[in-house]
Amino acid sequence: MAATAAATAPSHQPTPLLTPYKMGKFNLSHRVVLAPLTRERSYKNVPQPHAVLYYSQRTSNGGLLIAEATGVSDTAQGYPETPGIWTKEQVEAWKPIVDAVHAKGGIFFCQIWHVGRVSNTGYQPNGQAPISSTDKGISPTPRVDGLGHTEHTPPRRLRTDEIPGIINDFRLAARNAIEAGFDGVEVHGAHGYLLDQFLKDKVNDRTDQYGGSLENRCRLPLEVVEAVVDEVGADRVGIRLSPFADFSESGDSNPLQLGLYMVNALNKFNIVYCHAVEPRVGSVGGPDENLTPMRKAFNGTFIAAGGYDREDGNRAIAENRADLIAYGRLFLANPDLPKRFALNAPLNKYNRLTFYHLNSDPLVGYSDYPFLDEESNSVES
Ligand SMILES: Cc1cc2nc3c(=O)[nH]c(=O)nc-3n(C[C@H](O)[C@H](O)[C@H](O)COP(=O)(O)O)c2cc1C
């Protein structure tokens, strides 16, 4: 009888992405996470009131949101109009945004960030050189609108005696994030920015205790995590890592070894999550398997991101390759993404030209993507 019932039962399996999950002390109602998305609409590095609507649109009761990369100090910027969290004014400006997310039952982490050498003198105090693990510069990068390139100034290699100051900047930023009301912070250790510039052997050419061996290259990111954990508690700390990526000329000759070393070392801090970015290119371990060794080695919640759609995400959860999936471009263009996934509804297309502000109306391509129950209005990608 039981076998017959199972065979004839309608297939009402729960959608894996829409199942609840307990992340440390946070009870998530589903596994569809808003990935951190820089939007360049925070004038003079201060979050703006228009972010209240943008983030609250993307909030669901019990959903996890990660705020856009947010600078930890006045040397941390390398892009126009990105938010910071090192001044009182910035902390106050974040408060209504965080409150709006909480009012709808969201859990909100702030990604804390230093760009390192992905910058130029125009973003630096007193026109000084950007700082990094190295004094090697990077090539200009094409702008997203195709209008020319972003120039980077060759960086100044941080002296060993300056490293404690960097760690302290992350510590204070974490304290400020909690003061602003965030539920936690995500240390940005990915994508070729400062901490990744220490991690990766194609960038880090130091000869002190922060360069050379794998252990030495991982030292600064781990000291940052330790300081942040010490400041706000491990249950409020996550980290983002992209060992397989080589954004801004930040590749590593052995990304799997690097990723595994980091997650094993992170285990001793009991941080709440590790958020890893898929390479989605190359063939280490075959498609979708690249992050699996890190996932297996890490004791906390594992978030995967990078190129996932609904089906990929469901499969990754069902196969236990991740606990949560972070969505970037799809969530940017679909404020009600978890609901659309629940209903398997069609998605709005994202418009690459309005990812960043680029001198147009800041609300365009920001808080004007339609909800499912609004008039259908597909935006061209
Ligand atoms: C407009 C835009 C801004 C982004 N800003 C950030 C950021 O601030 N911090 C970060 O770690 N990743 C950032 N990313 C990467 C995304 O978080 C995500 O990893 C990437 O888009 C791949 O996921 P997807 O395929 O779901 O879009 C950004 C991506 C886009 C498209």
The ligand as an SDF file (V2000), in Angstrom:
LIG
                    3D

 31 33  0  0  0  0  0  0  0  0999 V2000
   26.1280   45.2750  -10.1840 C   0  0  0  0  0  0  0  0  0  0  0  0
   26.9490   44.3090   -9.3710 C   0  0  0  0  0  0  0  0  0  0  0  0
   27.5490   44.7350   -8.2090 C   0  0  0  0  0  0  0  0  0  0  0  0
   28.2760   43.8420   -7.4150 C   0  0  0  0  0  0  0  0  0  0  0  0
   28.7990   44.2770   -6.2440 N   0  0  0  0  0  0  0  0  0  0  0  0
   29.3970   43.3940   -5.4120 C   0  0  0  0  0  0  0  0  0  0  0  0
   29.8220   43.7910   -4.1070 C   0  0  0  0  0  0  0  0  0  0  0  0
   29.6180   44.9300   -3.6870 O   0  0  0  0  0  0  0  0  0  0  0  0
   30.4310   42.8610   -3.3360 N   0  0  0  0  0  0  0  0  0  0  0  0
   30.6440   41.5760   -3.7740 C   0  0  0  0  0  0  0  0  0  0  0  0
   31.2190   40.7640   -3.0390 O   0  0  0  0  0  0  0  0  0  0  0  0
   30.2190   41.1720   -4.9690 N   0  0  0  0  0  0  0  0  0  0  0  0
   29.5860   42.0360   -5.7870 C   0  0  0  0  0  0  0  0  0  0  0  0
   29.0840   41.6040   -6.9890 N   0  0  0  0  0  0  0  0  0  0  0  0
   29.0930   40.1580   -7.2860 C   0  0  0  0  0  0  0  0  0  0  0  0
   27.7600   39.5410   -6.8610 C   0  0  0  0  0  0  0  0  0  0  0  0
   27.6070   39.5720   -5.4490 O   0  0  0  0  0  0  0  0  0  0  0  0
   27.6430   38.0850   -7.3420 C   0  0  0  0  0  0  0  0  0  0  0  0
   28.6430   37.2980   -6.7370 O   0  0  0  0  0  0  0  0  0  0  0  0
   27.7530   37.9940   -8.8540 C   0  0  0  0  0  0  0  0  0  0  0  0
   26.8530   38.9050   -9.4590 O   0  0  0  0  0  0  0  0  0  0  0  0
   27.4730   36.6000   -9.3500 C   0  0  0  0  0  0  0  0  0  0  0  0
   26.1900   36.1870   -8.9480 O   0  0  0  0  0  0  0  0  0  0  0  0
   24.9280   36.2120   -9.9650 P   0  0  0  0  0  0  0  0  0  0  0  0
   25.3130   35.3110  -11.0990 O   0  0  0  0  0  0  0  0  0  0  0  0
   23.8070   35.6710   -9.1320 O   0  0  0  0  0  0  0  0  0  0  0  0
   24.7220   37.6230  -10.4140 O   0  0  0  0  0  0  0  0  0  0  0  0
   28.4080   42.4930   -7.8190 C   0  0  0  0  0  0  0  0  0  0  0  0
   27.8050   42.0620   -9.0170 C   0  0  0  0  0  0  0  0  0  0  0  0
   27.0750   42.9480   -9.7720 C   0  0  0  0  0  0  0  0  0  0  0  0
   26.3950   42.4460  -11.0250 C   0  0  0  0  0  0  0  0  0  0  0  0
  1  2  1  0
  2  3  1  0
  2 30  2  0
  3  4  2  0
  4  5  1  0
  4 28  1  0
  5  6  2  0
  6  7  1  0
  6 13  1  0
  7  8  2  0
  7  9  1  0
  9 10  1  0
 10 11  2  0
 10 12  1  0
 12 13  2  0
 13 14  1  0
 14 15  1  0
 14 28  1  0
 15 16  1  0
 16 17  1  0
 16 18  1  0
 18 19  1  0
 18 20  1  0
 20 21  1  0
 20 22  1  0
 22 23  1  0
 23 24  1  0
 24 25  2  0
 24 26  1  0
 24 27  1  0
 28 29  2  0
 29 30  1  0
 30 31  1  0
M  END
$$$$
